[in-house]
Amino acid sequence: MDKATKKQMLQAMEKAICEKSFYEFFIKAFVIAEPSVPLSTNFHHKYLCDILQGEAERIIAGKEKDKDIIINIPFRSTKSLLVTVLFPAWCWAVHPKMRFITASYSAEISIEHATKSRDIINSEWYQKHWGEKYQIKKDQNLKARYENTFLGVRRATSVGGSVTGQGGDIILVDDPTSPKNAASETERDNANEWYKSTLYSRLNEPTKGVRIIIMQRVHEDDLSGYLLYNSPDKHQHICIPAELSSDLKPSHLAEHYEDGLFWKDRFSKNILDDYKSALGSYGYAGQLQQRPTPADSGMIQKNWFKIDDEKVDDVVNFVIDPAYTASQKNDPSALMAYTFKDGKWQIREVQNVRLEFPDLVKHIGKFVHKNGYTSQSKIYVEPKASGKSIVQTLIRETGLNVKEDKPPTKDKVARVQDISATCETGRVSLLKGHWNEEFLMQCQQFPAAKHDDMVDCLVMALNHHFKANNVVFFG
């Protein structure tokens, strides 16, 4: 076999391998995209490549999607190169009809990603393999929008930008909020509202097209937090913290962590310690650990609460923290069932519900009976919002022992400070249940959490058994 024939065979093999595997394409294209950077791969590259390839192949096959995708991963993990630069170029290599809308927090960054992707397409290596398959149209070749000869389109925009008349099979959102602006509620709200009201509806086929958000966490109420709170069932959540923690999703990825580190070559313990010093605990928790509230900085810590397998046999009491309305903009109503025996509390269940007044009243009745209400039980309702009306209605229409709680005289932080020592000494436990993680997360993140209704219930429950700052021991 002569050299020319052998070279053609090797090129044909490389082309076939790259078309079959986005990960192999990523490996080959990395040298084109980053010629001065040595290639260092990690488990997440293959994992994310396979996720993205699966979505592209599903769309090409015309199959309906299961969920949109949220990927939370540290900075400097090749996330933008992988998802926003190389993925569209690979998709066009296998299916040039694909249409993309890509977005970031700034137009400059969005255009940079789109231009880099186009540079890959125009490279000698790419053209050698797929140059005869399609070309970028000369009259539709702008930095922010280019189109190929199969009418495949890439449109680059930014948060707040217009996408009127544009549609995509895949929407890629890469860091919708910058770390610099994360503290601004206005900036966060603008990004979330723009995604919801402008970008969200831009899929050509909503049941088949996919929205993929990849970002480092920068605030509890950034776009990831907003979507995971309001529509968790609609999203596949991939969360890869720099150091192994319970936030890792899916959990089986833990087997790839070496010495508890996500990418030991890139993020060694010394480097992470340096980042922690530079970013501070909150910056490190969000941008590296993918949880904007530090695990050990809150006023209430998760490890203070023991999880019980069995119920404490005693009178069950209840506290209700009602919301103003069922609106997503307000805190939900919270309901807590608990027992107090021998100076210890066991929380049987905590619920968050968003119900208008009549449905909330009905739900309270169902909740208390489900959790062991008896004639000895008491139900305390915080006298705010709809609380007074709830008490009046329950007294009038049911036989439940319900009364208004005393109005708080301190602010929330001071009230939590009053009960934190009791929690820390292990006198509050939780009955094992699906609600445990949500409750513990809200406690841990107080006072930085978006909602604190469950914490309000905890304070109410404990305060009913304090007298002159001492615990009252019953029985």
C-alpha positions in Angstrom: 0.0 0.0 0.0 1.5 3.3 -1.0 1.7 6.3 1.3 -1.1 8.3 -0.4 -3.5 5.4 -0.1 -2.6 4.8 3.5 -3.0 8.5 4.2 -6.5 8.5 2.7 -7.5 5.4 4.7 -6.3 7.0 7.9 -8.2 10.2 7.1 -11.4 8.2 6.3 -11.0 6.3 9.6 -10.5 9.5 11.6 -13.6 11.1 9.9 -15.7 8.0 10.7 -14.5 7.9 14.3 -15.2 11.6 14.8 -18.7 11.3 13.3 -19.5 8.3 15.5 -18.2 9.9 18.7 -18.4 13.6 19.8 -15.8 12.8 22.4 -13.3 11.7 19.8 -14.1 14.8 17.8 -13.4 16.9 20.9 -10.0 15.2 21.3 -9.0 15.9 17.7 -10.5 19.4 17.5 -9.0 20.6 20.8 -5.6 21.0 19.1 -7.2 23.2 16.4 -9.1 25.3 19.0 -6.3 25.6 21.6 -3.0 25.0 19.7 -0.8 26.4 22.6 -2.6 24.5 25.4 -1.6 20.9 26.2 -4.6 18.6 26.1 -5.6 17.3 29.6 -8.8 15.2 29.7 -10.9 14.3 32.7 -13.9 12.0 33.2 -16.4 14.9 32.8 -15.3 15.5 29.2 -16.5 12.0 28.1 -19.5 12.1 30.3 -20.7 15.5 28.9 -19.9 14.6 25.4 -22.0 11.5 25.6 -24.9 13.5 27.1 -24.7 16.1 24.3 -24.3 13.5 21.5 -27.4 11.7 22.8 -29.5 14.8 22.6 -28.3 15.6 19.1 -28.9 12.0 17.9 -32.4 12.1 19.5 -33.3 15.3 17.7 -32.0 14.0 14.3 -34.1 10.9 14.8 -37.2 13.0 15.5 -37.8 11.6 19.0 -39.3 13.6 21.8 -37.2 14.8 24.7 -37.5 13.9 28.3 -36.1 17.1 29.9 -34.0 20.2 29.3 -30.5 20.1 30.8 -28.8 22.2 33.4 -25.0 21.6 33.9 -23.3 23.2 36.9 -19.5 22.9 36.7 -16.5 24.9 37.9 -14.8 27.6 35.7 -11.7 26.6 33.7 -13.2 23.1 33.1 -13.4 23.5 29.3 -17.1 23.9 29.5 -17.5 26.6 26.9 -15.1 25.0 24.5 -16.9 21.7 24.8 -20.5 22.8 24.8 -20.7 26.2 23.0 -17.7 26.0 20.6 -17.2 22.4 19.5 -20.6 20.8 19.9 -22.3 22.9 17.2 -19.4 22.2 14.8 -19.7 18.5 15.5 -23.5 18.5 15.0 -23.0 20.1 11.5 -20.5 17.5 10.6 -23.1 14.8 11.2 -26.3 16.8 10.4 -25.7 20.2 8.9 -29.4 21.1 9.0 -29.2 21.7 12.8 -30.1 25.2 14.0 -28.6 26.7 17.1 -29.2 29.8 19.3 -26.4 30.4 21.7 -26.3 33.0 24.5 -24.2 34.3 27.3 -24.3 37.2 29.7 -22.5 39.5 27.2 -22.7 39.9 23.4 -18.9 40.0 23.3 -18.5 36.6 24.8 -21.4 35.1 22.7 -19.8 36.3 19.5 -16.4 35.1 20.6 -17.8 31.6 21.1 -19.6 31.7 17.7 -16.5 33.0 15.9 -14.3 30.3 17.5 -16.7 27.7 16.4 -16.7 29.1 12.8 -12.9 29.1 12.9 -12.9 25.3 13.7 -15.3 24.8 10.7 -13.0 26.8 8.4 -9.9 25.0 9.6 -7.9 22.8 7.2 -8.5 19.8 9.4 -12.3 20.2 9.5 -12.5 21.1 5.8 -10.5 18.1 4.9 -13.1 15.8 6.4 -16.4 17.7 5.9 -15.7 20.5 3.5 -17.5 18.7 0.7 -20.5 18.0 2.9 -21.5 21.7 3.4 -20.2 25.2 3.3 -21.0 28.4 5.2 -22.9 30.7 2.9 -20.9 33.7 1.9 -23.9 36.1 2.0 -25.0 34.8 5.4 -21.7 34.9 7.3 -21.7 37.4 10.1 -20.0 37.1 13.5 -23.4 36.9 15.3 -25.2 34.9 12.7 -24.1 32.5 10.0 -25.9 29.9 7.9 -24.7 26.9 5.9 -25.7 25.5 2.5 -28.2 23.1 4.2 -29.9 26.1 6.0 -28.3 25.2 9.3 -28.0 28.3 11.3 -26.0 29.6 14.3 -27.4 32.7 16.0 -25.4 34.2 18.8 -27.1 36.6 21.3 -26.8 37.8 24.9 -29.0 38.3 27.9 -31.4 41.0 27.0 -30.8 40.6 23.3 -33.5 40.2 20.6 -34.2 36.8 19.0 -37.4 37.8 17.3 -38.0 35.6 14.2 -35.3 33.2 15.2 -35.7 29.6 16.1 -33.5 26.7 17.0 -33.3 23.0 17.5 -30.9 23.5 20.3 -30.6 26.5 22.6 -27.3 26.8 24.5 -27.0 29.2 27.4 -23.4 29.6 28.7 -23.0 31.6 31.9 -26.1 33.8 31.7 -24.9 35.9 34.7 -21.4 37.0 35.3 -19.8 36.5 38.8 -19.2 40.3 38.9 -22.9 41.1 38.6 -24.3 38.2 40.6 -24.9 40.3 43.7 -27.3 42.6 41.8 -30.9 41.4 42.2 -31.7 43.5 39.1 -29.1 41.7 37.0 -30.3 38.3 38.1 -34.0 39.1 37.6 -33.2 40.5 34.2 -31.4 37.3 33.2 -34.1 35.0 34.5 -37.0 37.0 33.0 -35.2 37.2 29.6 -34.8 33.5 29.6 -38.4 32.8 30.6 -40.1 35.4 28.4 -37.8 35.7 25.4 -35.4 32.8 24.9 -37.5 29.9 26.2 -40.1 30.0 23.4 -37.5 29.9 20.6 -37.3 26.2 20.0 -38.6 25.2 16.6 -40.2 22.1 18.0 -40.7 22.4 21.8 -41.3 18.7 22.4 -38.1 17.7 20.5 -35.7 20.6 20.7 -33.6 21.0 23.9 -32.4 23.8 26.0 -29.0 23.3 27.6 -27.8 25.6 30.3 -24.1 25.3 31.4 -22.8 27.6 34.1 -21.0 28.0 37.3 -23.3 28.9 40.2 -23.0 32.6 41.2 -26.0 33.1 43.4 -28.8 31.2 45.0 -31.3 32.8 42.6 -29.2 32.7 39.4 -30.8 31.0 36.4 -30.0 27.5 37.6 -31.4 28.2 41.0 -34.5 29.9 39.6 -35.2 26.9 37.3 -34.4 24.2 39.7 -36.7 25.8 42.3 -39.6 26.6 40.0 -39.5 23.6 37.6 -37.2 20.9 38.9 -39.2 18.1 37.1 -38.5 19.7 33.7 -34.7 19.6 34.0 -32.0 17.0 34.1 -29.6 18.4 36.6 -25.9 17.6 36.3 -23.9 19.1 39.1 -20.1 18.6 39.3 -18.4 20.3 42.3 -14.7 20.7 42.5 -14.5 18.8 45.8 -16.7 15.8 46.3 -19.9 16.7 48.2 -23.5 15.6 48.5 -24.4 18.1 45.7 -22.8 15.8 43.1 -25.4 14.8 40.5 -25.6 12.1 39.4 -24.1 10.6 42.5 -22.4 7.7 40.6 -19.9 10.1 39.3 -18.2 10.0 42.7 -16.3 7.0 41.6 -14.3 9.2 39.3 -13.2 11.6 42.0 -9.5 11.1 43.1 -8.7 12.0 46.7 -12.1 13.8 46.7 -11.1 16.0 43.8 -13.1 16.4 40.6 -10.0 17.0 38.4 -6.8 16.5 40.3 -4.5 17.7 37.5 -6.3 21.0 37.0 -7.8 21.6 40.5 -5.3 20.2 43.0 -5.9 20.9 46.7 -3.3 23.7 46.7 -4.9 25.4 43.7 -8.4 25.1 45.3 -7.1 26.5 48.6 -5.7 29.4 46.6 -9.0 30.0 44.9 -10.8 29.8 48.2 -8.5 32.5 49.6 -9.0 34.7 46.5 -12.7 34.2 46.0 -13.8 34.1 49.7 -16.1 31.4 51.1 -19.2 32.5 49.2 -17.4 32.9 45.8 -15.7 29.5 46.3 -18.9 27.8 47.3 -20.7 29.0 44.2 -18.1 29.0 41.5 -16.2 25.9 42.5 -18.6 23.9 44.7 -21.8 24.8 42.7 -23.7 25.7 45.8 -23.8 29.5 46.4 -24.1 29.2 50.1 -21.1 27.7 51.9 -21.8 24.4 53.6 -20.3 25.5 56.9 -21.1 29.2 57.0 -24.8 29.2 57.8 -26.4 29.9 61.2 -27.9 26.3 61.1 -25.8 23.4 59.9 -27.1 20.1 58.4 -25.1 17.9 60.6 -26.9 19.2 63.7 -30.0 17.2 62.8 -30.1 13.4 63.4 -32.4 11.4 61.0 -34.8 9.0 62.9 -36.2 5.8 61.4 -39.0 5.6 64.0 -41.7 8.1 65.2 -41.6 9.4 68.7 -44.8 8.3 70.4 -46.2 11.5 71.8 -48.7 14.3 71.1 -48.1 15.9 67.7 -48.4 19.6 67.4 -48.3 21.8 64.3 -47.2 25.2 63.1 -48.3 27.0 59.9 -46.4 29.8 58.2 -48.9 31.0 55.5 -47.9 32.9 52.4 -49.5 36.1 51.1 -50.7 34.4 47.9 -49.9 31.4 45.8 -47.7 33.5 43.5 -44.3 32.1 42.7 -42.8 35.4 43.6 -43.6 35.0 47.3 -42.6 32.4 49.8 -44.8 29.3 49.7 -46.9 28.4 52.7 -45.1 26.0 55.1 -46.6 23.4 57.4 -44.7 21.5 60.1 -45.7 18.6 62.3 -43.6 17.8 65.3 -43.4 16.2 68.8 -41.7 17.5 71.9 -40.7 14.9 74.5 -38.1 14.8 77.2 -36.6 18.1 76.1 -36.2 16.9 72.5 -38.1 17.7 69.3 -38.8 15.3 66.5 -40.0 16.9 63.3 -42.3 14.5 61.6 -42.8 16.4 58.3 -42.4 19.8 56.7 -44.2 20.8 53.5 -44.0 23.7 51.2 -47.3 24.4 49.3 -48.5 27.1 46.9 -52.2 27.2 47.3 -54.8 30.0 47.3 -56.8 30.5 50.5 -59.7 28.0 50.2 -57.4 25.2 49.0 -54.8 26.0 51.7 -57.4 25.6 54.4 -58.5 22.2 53.1 -54.9 21.1 52.8 -54.1 22.0 56.4 -56.9 19.7 57.5 -55.5 16.8 55.4 -51.9 17.5 56.6 -52.6 17.4 60.3 -54.7 14.3 60.2 -52.1 12.6 58.0 -49.5 13.3 60.7 -51.2 12.1 63.8 -53.5 14.9 64.9 -55.5 14.1 68.1 -57.7 16.0 70.5 -54.6 16.9 72.5 -52.8 18.5 69.5 -52.5 22.2 68.9 -52.1 24.1 65.6 -50.4 27.4 65.7 -50.7 29.8 62.8 -48.4 32.8 62.4 -50.7 35.9 62.4 -49.5 37.4 59.2 -50.7 37.4 55.6 -53.8 35.1 55.5 -53.0 33.7 59.0 -55.9 35.4 60.8 -58.4 34.4 58.2 -57.1 30.8 58.2 -57.5 30.6 62.0 -61.1 32.0 61.9 -62.1 29.7 59.1 -60.7 26.6 60.7 -62.4 27.4 64.0 -65.7 28.1 62.2 -65.7 25.1 59.9 -63.7 22.4 61.7 -63.2 21.0 65.2 -59.4 21.5 65.0 -57.5 23.0 68.0 -56.1 26.0 66.2 -55.0 29.4 67.4 -53.0 32.4 66.3 -49.4 32.3 67.3 -47.8 35.3 69.1 -46.4 37.9 66.6 -42.6 37.8 66.5 -40.9 40.7 68.3 -37.4 40.2 66.8 -36.2 40.0 63.2 -35.6 36.6 61.6 -31.9 36.5 62.1 -32.2 37.3 65.8 -34.9 34.6 66.1 -32.7 32.0 64.5 -29.8 33.0 66.7 -32.1 32.3 69.7 -32.7 28.7 68.7 -29.4 27.8 67.0 -27.8 26.5 70.2 -30.7 24.1 70.8 -30.3 22.7 67.2 -26.5 22.5 67.6 -26.7 20.3 70.7 -28.6 17.7 68.8 -32.0 18.1 70.4 -33.9 18.4 67.2 -34.2 15.3 64.9 -36.0 14.6 61.7 -38.2 11.6 60.9 -36.8 10.1 57.8 -38.7 11.3 54.7 -38.4 12.7 51.2 -38.7 16.2 52.6 -35.5 16.0 54.7 -33.1 17.3 52.0 -35.2 20.4 51.1 -35.6 21.3 54.8 -31.9 20.8 55.6 -30.9 22.8 52.5 -33.1 25.8 53.5 -31.8 25.7 57.1 -28.2 25.5 55.9 -28.6 28.4 53.5 -30.3 30.7 55.9 -30.2 33.8 55.8 -28.9 33.7 52.2 -31.6 31.3 50.9 -34.3 32.6 48.5 -37.0 31.3 50.8 -37.0 30.8 54.6 -40.5 29.6 55.4 -39.4 26.2 56.7 -36.9 28.0 59.0 -39.8 30.1 60.3 -41.7 27.0 61.2 -38.7 25.6 63.0 -38.4 28.7 65.1 -42.1 28.7 65.9 -42.0 25.0 66.9 -39.0 25.5 69.2 -40.3 28.7 70.8 -43.4 27.0 72.0 -41.3 25.0 74.5 -39.1 27.8 75.8 -39.8 29.7 78.9 -37.5 32.5 80.2 -34.9 31.2 77.7 -34.9 27.8 79.3 -36.4 24.6 77.8 -39.5 23.4 79.5 -39.3 19.7 80.1 -42.6 17.9 79.9 -43.6 14.5 81.4 
